[in-house]
Amino acid sequence: MARPAMLKLPDLYLTPEDIATMFRVPIETVYHWRKQRTGPPGFRVGRHVRYDPVAVREWVTQQSALDAAA
């Protein structure tokens, strides 16, 4: 039986600092988004928060669609 193809992981996950730089917002805003669950979805690696670039792009697309519908 053939094994399913493994999903390719990104070469680099983003840090909260990367997110803050990308969106030109203070780092406190990124942490607030995470606490309120309103920003891009992140995950923990030990005690560090990381963001999948694909998930961040999907979040941006969703935010753009919501803004356009308003």
Helices and strands as residue ranges (DSSP letters): H 16-23, H 27-36, E 42-45, E 48-51, H 53-69
